[in-house]
């Protein structure tokens, strides 16, 4: 099971980077930028949890980061 969750975490990190590229050219308000920065902090935390071998917490962290970015992507219409 550990290898499976590790693989999922690493795939989620790649997808997070893809979503970051989606918002790179978007005009974001100051509040939206704060949400993006928070998402990036959670993604960074994911790397720390991976380093500690805690893939369950790493997965939770990257998925929360995805949720934050997804909110920005959807409100800006970048998912179309």
Secondary structure, DSSP 8 states (H G I E B T S, - for coil): -HHHHHHHHHHHHHHHHHHHHHHTTS---HHHHHHHHHHHHHHHHHHHHHHTT-HHHHHHHHHHHHHHHHHHHHHTTTT-
